[in-house]
Amino acid sequence: MTLKEHVIKEIVLRVIKSQDYRIEIVNLINAEFLQFAIDFFKRIVAAKLNSETITIDWYKDAFMNEDLPPEEIAINSGLNKKTISNMYRSATKQIVIEASNEHFESLYNSIQALVENEQEVDLILTIKFQGVSVDLNVSESLIVINTLAVKRAALRGGLWSTAGKRAEKIIMLALCRLYQVDPQYYNAEHFVKNRLLDFDREIDFYLKNGQNEYRCEVKLMGQGNPESADAIIARGSSLFVADTLSQQNKNQCEQLGICWVACRDKEGYKRFKLALEKFGIPYTDYQGNLCDDLPIILNEIM
């Protein structure tokens, strides 16, 4: 099991056990960022030592080389690929290269102006690796610090989104396994967009009974995100599974005839059987021990 798969498993375990799952994603962000920082520093030492110039060109030659993947070029310039895509409505490699070079020049000029205005501040970043050390001046140090900040922000946005999304379907599968729902009563197939339709929205999961299909939405949102619940409720879902739901969200679901499960409520997962009863789906009431049963179920699913 990979590190990310382990994190997904821990997220699902915590969600169904009414525990906060966010620390797992934070730990993953920390692990990936720290590994990136170490690898980045190693490359800086090599690039600085191999440089024949004393200007900032060594950084551009090593870290914005067109042979690098576009994601790396963007990060090293102080941007991320998603930002470039939003700015230019495209993220082809050529656009990424052009945008990155333009932004790097602007960033460097801003840093130079700051250094000239703050001459009383002296910053030297020393990196040592295998007995060899290099010193970065103020401008170089600020560029490196900015790159690390951008990388952490990119990791944070990407991992929160992908980890939550990957966990959602597994949560539904785990609930079905806990209540021994036969696979004929649900559909967890990978979503494929129908390009013949003008509008085709991804559905996390379907419960079904004969010809009747019931859309299930899963959202690992926290407190203070009522708009997320509003958007999902408006999609015509039959079941809404969330980490946290306000009383207003619950009332809104009930008024609309939507079954809901708020996993952070005490034993909140047990409301899942109310949806099964409403949809006429056979199940066996769960009376076991989550700490014993869930890890086994998740190992089988994943």
N, C-alpha and C positions, 0 to 999 in steps of 0.2 A: 504494500500500500504506500503510495507516494505521500509526501508531506501535505500537499493540498487535499488529497483524499482523506487523510487522517483528520485534517481540520474540518472538512465537511461532515465527517462522521461525528466529531465532537460537537459541532453546531447542532446537528439533529438530535443528538442525545440530550443536550442542554435544553433545547426548545421544548421537546416533548416532556421532559422532567420539570418543566416550569422554572427553569433556571435561565439566567442571562447568558446569551451566547457570544456577546460582543468581544469578550476578552480573547476568544480563540482567533478572531480575525485580527485583532490588534497584535497578538503574538506572531501571526503569520506575516503581517506587515513589517514588524520589527525584524524578523528573521531574514526576510528577503531584502530589506533595506540595508541591514548591516552587512550582508554578503555582498550586495552591490557596492557599498562604500569601500570595503576592503579590496575588491577587484578593481575598482576605479582608481584607488590610490596606487595599486601596483602598476597599473597602466600609466599613471602620471609619472611615476619614477622612471619607467622605461622610456616614455616619450621625451621627458625633460633631458635625460642623459643622452639620448640619440639626436637631440636637436642641435643643428649647427648655427641657429640664430639665437639672439638674446631677446627677441621681441615675442609678442604673444602668438606669433605665427606657429610656434611649436604646438600650441594647443589646437589650432585650426587644422593643421596638417595631420595630427594624430586622432583627433576626436570628431572632426567634421569631414573626414575623408569620404568621398562619394562611394567608395566601395563598402562602407558600413551599411547595415540595415537602416531604413529611414527612421524607425523608432529611436535608435541610438543617436542618430544625427540630431534629431529634434531635441531629445533630452539634453544632449551635450551642449546645445546652443542656448539652453534655458527655456525651452518650450516643450510641450508634449504633442504627440501626433493628433490627439483628439482636438486640442485647441486649434491646431493648424487646419484640421478638417472643418471646424466650425467657422473659422475666419475666411477660408477660401472655397468652401463647399466642395472640397476635393482634398485627397491626401495621397496623390500619386507621388512617386519618389522624387520626380523633378520639382514638383511644387514644394515638397518637404525640404528639399535642398535649398531652393531659392528663399523660402520663408525663413529657414534656419540661419542662412548666411546673413540675411537682412536683419534679423533679430539680434544675432550675435554682434554685429557691428554697432547696432543701437545700444545694446547692453554694455559693450566695452567702452563706448563713448561716454555713457552715463557714469560708469565706474571711474573713468579717467577724470571726469569733471568733479566727482565726489572726492577723489583722492587729492586733487589740487585744492579743493576748498577745505579739506580736513587734514591739513598737513601735519597737525600735531598728533595724529593717529598713525602709529606704525604697526603694521601687522605682517608677520612672517610665519608662514605655515611650513613646518619642517616634516617631511615624510621619510621615514627610514624603512628600508626593506633589505633583508639579507646583508646587513652590514654597509649598505650604500644609502646615502641620504641626499635629498635634494631640498632646496629652499624655494618657496614660492613667495614672490613679492606681494604687496597689497592688492594690486589689480588681479593677479593670478589667483590669489587666495579667495578673493570675493567671487570670482567666476566659478571656482570649484565649489564654494559654499552654496552659491545659487543653484548650480547643477544638482547638488545633493538635495536641496530643498524641493526642486521641481520633480526629481525622481521620487521622493517620498510622497509628494502630493499625487503623482500619477499612480503609484502603487496603492495609495489609500483609496482613490476613487475607483480604480479597476477592481481591487480585491473585494471591497465592500459589495460592489455590484455582482461580480461573478460568483463569489462564495455564496451569497444569499440566493442567487438564481439557481445554482447547482444544488443547493440544499432543499429547495422547495419541493421538487418532485419526489425526492427521497423521503421527505416528511410524510407525504401522502402515501407512498408505498409502505412506509413503516406503520402508519396508522391502520392501513388495510391488513397488514400482517398481524398486528396486535389483536384485531377483531376477527381474524381468520376469514376475511372476505375473499371469496373465490375470484381468481383472475378474470373470469367471464363477466364480472360485474364492474370492472374498471378498465380504463384505457390510459396507458402511460407511454404510448408511442412517441417517438421524437417528432416534434412539430416541423412540418414542411410547409412553407408558404405556398398558397395556391395563387400563382401569378395571373390566372385568368380572372380573378376577382379584383374589383377596384379596392376592396377593403377586406383584409384578412388578418385577424388578430390572433396572436399566439395564446393558447390556453395551456395552463400548467398541467391540468389533469382532468379526466372525465370519470365520473361514476356513471354507471348505466344499468338499466333494468329493461331487458327486452329492447324495444325500439326507442325507449326514452333515454336520452343522454343528459347528464347534469354537469354543467360547467363548474369546475372547482378552481378557485383562485387562492394562491398562497402568497402572503406578503409579510416579510419579517421586519415590519416597521416598528418603531418605538413610539413613545409618547410624544405628542406635539406634531404628529403628521396626519391630521384629519383629512387633508386633501387627498392623500394616497388612498385612504379608505373610500372616500367619495368617488374617486375615479374608478375603482374596482367595482364598487356597488353598481355604478352606472353601466357596467358592461353586461348586465343581465346574468350574472353568475347565480348558481343555485346554492353554492357553499363557499364561504369565505373563511379561510384559516389564516390567522395572524399571530404574531408574537404577542402584541399588545393591542387591545381595543378599548377605546373610551366608552363610557356608558352611553354617550350620544351615538357612537358608531353602532353599538349593540342594539339600541332602540331603533335606529334607522334600518338596520338589517331586518329586524323583526317586523317592522311596519311594511317592509317590501316583501316579506315572505322568504327571506334569504337565511339559510342556516349559517350559524357562525361558531367558530372555535377560537377562543383567546387562550393561547397556550400558557401565557404567563399567569393566568388565574390559577388558583390552587387546583391541581389535578384537572387543568383546563382541557386536556386532550380528551377527557371522557365525554365531552359534548359531541364528539364525532359520531357516537352511536345514535344520537338524536337525528342526525342527518340520514344515517342508514335506515332508521325506522321510517322516516318521512318518505324516502325514496323507495321503500319496499325492498331493500337489499338485505338478503340473509346475512347474519353475522353471529358470532359467539361472544357474549359479553366477556370483557377482559377482567380477570381477577388476579393476575399474576404480579410479579415483582419487576418493575421497570429496570432496576439496576441489574437484574440477572438476565432478563429476556431481551432488552433492546440491543445490547452489544452483539448478541448472537444473530438477531434479525438483521442488523445493519451489516455485519460481516457477510451474510448471505446475499443481501441486496447489492452490496458494492463489490 
